[in-house]
């Protein structure tokens, strides 16, 4: 295989960027849409018969369709499934970012906060996959891409299978890396969503500890046996992440959290919050017969509670009390049996109490009094400062208005009118709506504005602000999804900007009238901003062009489009 080869008459190979057990990944150019893509050549196992080769190709095509069902900002999108010279090829979104495995080789152990951030993003993508009925089956550091701006994406759903889909594997091939498999898969059971939870836990364990929980020996069979035993050593460098990892790595699948729960707990650690305590399921014991017969002939051996005293009443016969309604003893009747000797010769109830018991009771009373005093002091001291309004007549600062751009980031539906232009003379300008007291946990709703305003600089993330190159790649990736993958592109808009477009139905309706969009030059234009040359072809044949500015933000930990205009 050489560079500059044209695949399926559309994708021109540039250079190989990765290899794996299932194929080779090439950087390529989509000559039709003029965008960079990643093309994966799925390699068939040598020595297959003709029927086996046909089955393998069918499986690869089906797995491509399975992967294309998933649209999530933290999962690499599959654009196309092509066939060239009898070999299947997957055409995917190109992400210019190293893998987590490469970062681990370069940096060694990663910080728990950074690992929790990466794990939360991957868990969100896998939760969406599980909701769509897809199990990844090969979660590992090499399949997680981490960009400099904090963007995290999981890739290689090429060996995943959909729940209920027929798996065409007659050779018994075990899909998945042994060091990151779950115990049930290592024992030969079918992978389930809980298996991905365990594999994610193993991946994050390796990132924070420097090696996976079961090691990476040269003998895969020995690693497989270690995984099946499921004896995970507690992490030594995970800090607050340790209990979450141990939950993900529970030996029994039923004891692990779901993937949405895992994402929530990992996000809490990434933000410095205490993760939610897992709720253990209640185990119900089998019911006992209402009137079980008591074997009164069996004698019970009663051990003495004294270390040096006599054996108590061990030689006496056992007295059984009938607790049924018709019992002769009746309820509340105590048999006339002398009590066994107590520890230290203590008296029975009603007699003199054991001195040690008196000391324990006195200590409990003193502790309760001290606790009451501490609570009273805390309440009095906290009541004087909490909830006061600001003095001097100053009001709390209003939240900054969200910049709103044109509704659909493109020309009007069907091409019947020119692309929306902002800031033209004579255009009405609507002032953004502000409130005097912002809500404690939500930002102000965006208001439409015909003139772009200056967007505040994004807050810093653990990975720093995005580079000009990452902004350019992100914009190309966004328009690369359109008009075919509207839902995937929609997820790349910020919530405020989604509202300003008029909602998803309006957004989808607009792009439904577009046949294709071509991306020309992308020129950086300020902080987190670039101007892109676009050419639209509507379904009625009309062609229109524009130079559109795009504003992005990474304060949430991943790039999102927050505003745009022409």
N, C-alpha and C positions, 0 to 999 in steps of 0.2 A: 504494500500500500504506500502510495507516494502523495506528497502535497500537490496542490493545484488540480486534483481530480474532481470532476463534477459528479455529484451523487444525485440520482433521480432527476437529472436535468435542471437542478435548482441550487444545490448546496455545494459550494466550492471549498474543498478542504484546504486549510492553511498549515497547521502544524499540530502534532499530537500533544495533548495537555494532561493526559492521565491514562493509566491502564488498571485493569482489575481482572478478577477471575471470570467475569461475564463479558468483557469486551474492552475496546480501546476507545477513548474519548478524544475527538478532534475539535480544534477551533475551526470554524468555517464561516463563510459568508453566504447569506441568503441573497442570491443575485436578483431575485424578483423584488424583494422588499428592501434590499440594500441595508441589511442589519447583520450584526455578528451573532452567531448562534453556536451552540455546542452540539456536535453530532456524535452519537455513540454507536459504534459498530459492534453489534452483538455477535460474539463468536460462538459458533456451534462446536460441540464436542467432536473431535476427530474420531473416525472409525464408525460413525453411525450408518445404519442401513438407510436405504432411500426412504422407507416409511418413517423411520425414526427422525430423519432430517426434516421431513415434512411436518411431523408433530412438533419438533423443536421450533421451526419457523412459525407455526401456528401459535405456539405458546408465547413466543417473543412478540408477535403482533398483538395478541390478546393482552399481554402485560403492558404494552404501550398504550392500549386503550384504557386499561385500568389506571395507569399513572395519569393519563390525560383527564380523568374524572376529578382529580384533586386540584383545586385552585386555592392557594394560600400564600400570603406574602413571605412566609418562612419555609416554603417548599419550592424547589426548582420546578418550573412549569414545563410540561411536555407540549411542544407545538405540533409535531407531525410524526407519523410513522411511515417510513419509506422502505423500498426494497430495491436493491441493486445487485445484479449478478447472483440472485438467489439468496443474498444475505440481508437480514433485517437491520434497519438503522433507526435509531430514535433521535429526533431533532428536538433539542431542549433549549431553554433559556440559558444564555451564557452569563456566568457570574465570575467576575475577575477578583477572585479571593482565594487565599490558601485554605487548606483543610485544617480541621482541628488537630489531626495527626501531625501535620507539618508544624503547627504552632507548638505542640508538645515536644517535638524533636528540637525545635529552635530554643524554646524557653525552659524546657523541663516542666516542673510542677507549676500549675497556674493558681492564681489566687482564688479562694472559695467564692468571693463575690462575683468575680468574672465568670467562673464556671457556672454559678447559679443563674446568671443572666443568659448565658448560652443555652443552658438546659431548659430554662423557661420558654425560650423562643422555639426550640426544637419540640418541646412537649406540646406547645400550642399547635404546631403543624401536624404532629402525630395524632393529636386529639381530633383534628379535622379529618384526617385520613381514616381513623377508626369510625367516625360518624358516617363516612361514606362507604364503610364496609371494607376498608383496605388495611391489611396488616403489612408493615414494611418488611419484617423478617431479617433485616441486616443492618440494624442501627449500630454504628461504630464511628470512631473519630474520623476515619478516612472519608466518610459520607456526610460530614458536616462541614459546611463552608462558613468561614468567619472573616468578614471584610474589616478593613481598618476603621470604617465609620460605625461599626457595631452591628451591621446587617448580618443576620444569621440565617442560613438556609440549609435544609437537609435535602440530599439528592439520592439518586440511585434507587428508585422504586422498581428497578428492572427485574428484581427477583421476588417482588412482593406478589401476593395473590389476593383476590377479592373473596370475601366470605361468601360461600355458596358457589363460586366459580369452579369449574372442573379443573383440577391440576393435572397437566399432562407431563408427568414425571414417572417413567417406568424403570429408570435405572437406579432408583433409590438415592439419588444425589441429595446430600444434606446442604441446603442453602443457608448460608450464614457463617460468620467468623466464629470459631470455637470459643475464643477467649471472651466473647461478649454474648454468647447464647444464654438462654434461660435454662434452669434445671430441667423443666418439663420437656423442652425441645431436645436437650442433650440425652434425655431418656427415651427419645423416639416418639414423643407425642406431637400432635399438630400444633403449630404456633397460633396463639390467640393474642388479642390486644394486650393482655397482661404480660405476654412474652416481650413485647416491645418496651413495656415499662421496665422490666428487669434489664434489658439490653441498654436502655438509656441510663439506668443507674450504674451499670458497669462502665459505660463510656465516661460518665461524669466522675466516677470513682478514679478511673485511670488518669483523667485530666488533673485532678487535685492531689492524687497520691503519686503519680509518676508511673504507675503500672496498674493493669486491671486486677480485680479482686482475686482471680485464679491464676494470675501469671500469664506469660506468653512463651512457654517452653517450645523447644524444637520438636517435641513429640505431640502432635495434635490429639492423639488418642489419650495421652495422659492428662492433657488439659480438659478434654471432654469428660473424663472420669471425675476430675476435680469439680467441674461445673455441676455434674449430676449429684454430687454429695452436698452441694449448696452450703458449704461452711465458709461464710464470708468473714474475714478478719475486720475488726472495726477500724475505720480510717483514722490515721493519726494526725493529719494536717487539714482536715475538712472544717474544723471549728463549728460554726452554727449550721453548716451544711451536713454534718455527720448524721444527725437523726433522720433527716430527709432521705439521705442515701440508703440508710439501713432499712427504711420503709420500702423504698423502691426495690431493694435487693432481698425482700422477704422470700424464704424458700418456697412457701406455698403461694400459688397464684391468687387465691382468694384473700390472702392477707395483704396484698399490695394495693396501693391506691389506684384509682382510675387515672387515665392520662390527663383529663382536665384537673383533677385534684393534684396531680404531680406538678402541673404547670402553675397552679395557684401557690403551692408551697415553695416551689423554686423561686417564683417571683417575689414572694415575701422575704426570702433570704437575700435575694439580689438587692432589695430595697432597704435592707437592714431591719426588717420587722421580724417578729417571732412567727414562725410558720404555725398554721392551725394544727392542733393535736388530732391525730387520726382517731376516728370513732371505731372502736372494735365492735364487730357484730356480736349480738347476743346469742349465746349457744343455749338452745332449749334441750333440756334433758327429757328422755322418754317418760311418759306418764307411768305412775306406779298403781298397781291394783288397789281399789278402795279398801278391800278387807282382806289383805294378804294374811295367810295363816302364819302364826308364829310357832317356831319349833321350840317348845318349852323344855325339851329334853336336853338341849345342848347347853352345856355350862360355859360361862364366860370367865376367862382368867383375868382378874383385876390386879394390876400392878400397884405396888405401894408407891405413894408420892413422896415418901421419906427416903433419903439416901442411906440412912443407917438404921431405920426403924424396922419393925416386923413387916411381914408380907401382907399386912392388912387383912381383908376378908377374901383373899383369893380362894380359900377353900370352901367358902359358902356357896350354896346353890344360887343360881341366877333367878331373880324375881322379875317376871314379865307383867307389865301393866297393860290390861286390855283397854284400848282407847276407843273402841267402838261404842255406838249408842247403847247397845244392850249389855255392855260389859258389867260383870259383877262388881268390879272395883269402882266403876263410875269415874267421872272426870274430876280431876283435882284431888283424888285420893292418893296419899303417899304411903307406900308399904312400910311396915314397921321393921326397917332394917337399920342396924347401927351404921353410922357413917364411917368411912375409912379414915385412918389417921391422917391428919393434915400435915403440911410442911411446917416443921418447927413446933409441932404440938399446938397449932392454932385452935381456938374454940369454935363451936358451931354458932350459927346466927342466933342472936339473943344473948350470947355470952360476951366475954371480954374480947375485944378485937386484937388482932395481931399488931404489934408495934410497927412493923414494916408497912402494913396497910394504912395505919394512921399517918405515917410519914408521906406516903404517896398521895393520900387525899389532901394533906396540908399543902404539898407542893403544887397540886393541881389548882387549888383555890388561889394561891399566890400568883400563879401564872395567869389565871383568868383576870385577876385584878390588874396586873401589869398590862395585859393586852387591852383592857378597857380604857386605861389611862392613855395609852399610846394612840388609840383610835380617836379619843376625845380631843387630844392635842392636835392631831392631824386635821380633823374636821374644822376646828376653830382657826387654825393657821391658814387652811386652804380657802376658807369662805371669804377672807378679806380681799383677795386679789383676783379671783376668778370671775370672768364674765363682766368686768367693768368696761364701760365705754370709754373712748379716748376723751381726755379733758381738753379744754381750750377751744372747743367748738370745731375741731378738725374732724372730718369724716374719714372713714376707711377708704383707701384708694380703690377706684373702680377698676375692674379688669380691662386690660387693653383690648380694643375691638379687633376682631379677627378679619384679616383682609379677605375680601371675596372677589373672585375673578369671574370670567365668563362662565356661563352655566355648564357647558359640556366640554370644555377644553377642545374646541374644534369649530368648524363652520356650522351654519344652520342645517337642520335636517333636510336631506334631499338636495342640498345645494341650491335651493331656490333663492337664497339671499347671501350676501357677502358675510364672511366671518365677523362675529361681534367685535367691535373695537371700542376700547375704553378711553376716556379722557378726551373725546372729540369736543370741539367747540360747540357750544349750545346744548350739550348733553346734560341731563339733569343729574345732579349728584346728591345721593342720599347720605346723610350723616350717620355714622354708626351709632347704634343704641347702646347706652351705658347705664349702669345702675350705681347707686351710691353705696350700696353694701353688697359686696360679692358673696355668692354662696360659698360656704366653707369647703365644699368638695367638688365643685363643678365650675366651669368657665362660662362666661356670658355667651348667649346664643349669637351667632354671626348675623350681621345685617348686610343686605346687598349694597354694593357701592359700585358706581360706574367708573370711578377713578381709583387705580391701585394706590394703596398707602404703604408706608414703610413697615415691613414686618420686623418685629423685635428680633434681635439675634437669638438663635436657639440656645437653650441651656446646655451646659456641658454634659457629656455622657462619659461613661467609663472608657470609651474608645476615642473621644475627641470629636471635633467638628468634621463634617465630610470634606473630602478633598474635591478639587475641581474635576478630577478624573472620575471619581465615584459619582458625582452629580451628573456628569455627561453620560456615564454608563447607565445610571438609573433612569434618566429620561429616555434613552434609546430603548431600554427594556420595557418602559411603560408603553410607548407607542408601538413597540414590537408585538404587544398583546392585542392590539386593536386592528380591525374591528372584530376579530374572531373570538377573543377571550374578554368579554366585557366585564364579567364578574371579577376576573383576576386583576384587570386594570382598576376597577372600582375600589378594590382593597388597598390600592397604592395611594389613595387620596385621604387626607386627614378628615376626621369627623366633621370639623367645621366647614371644610370645603365641600364635602359631600352634601351638607345641608344647603350650601349656596347654589348647587347645581339644580336644585328642585327635587332631589331624591333620585333613587336608583331607577325608577320607571322612566323618568324624563331623560336621564343619562343614557339608558339602554335604547330608548326610542330614537335619540339623536344618532347614536352609532349604528343603529339598525338601518339608517338611510345611507351609510357610507360603504362603498365597495372596497376601498383600500386607502391607506395613508402611508406616504413615503417620507422618511426622515432624511433630511439633508445635513448640512453642517450644524453642529451644536457648539456654540461659542459661550464660554463663561462670561458672566456679566454681573460682577459683584459677589458678595458673600452668599453662598448657598443658592446661587441664581445663575441661569443660563438662558440664552436665546437660541431657539431651534427653528430651522427652516422646514416647513411642512407643505406637502402637496396632497390634497384630498381628491379622490375620485368618487363621486356619488353614484348611486345605483342607476340614476337616469343618464349617466354618461358625462355630466358636467365636471370640469376640473377647476379647482381653485387652489391658490397658494397663499401662505402667510408666514411671517416671522413672529413667533410667539415666545414671550418670556415666561419662564417657569420658576417659581420659588419653591424650594424644598426645605424640610426641617428634619432634624434627627434627635430632637429632645426626648422623644419617647423611646429611644434605643434603636430605631430603624428609620430609614428615609421615608418620608411621606410628602406628597405635593400639597402645599397649603394655599397657593394662589397662582394665577396665571392671567395673562392678558396679551394684547397685540398692540 
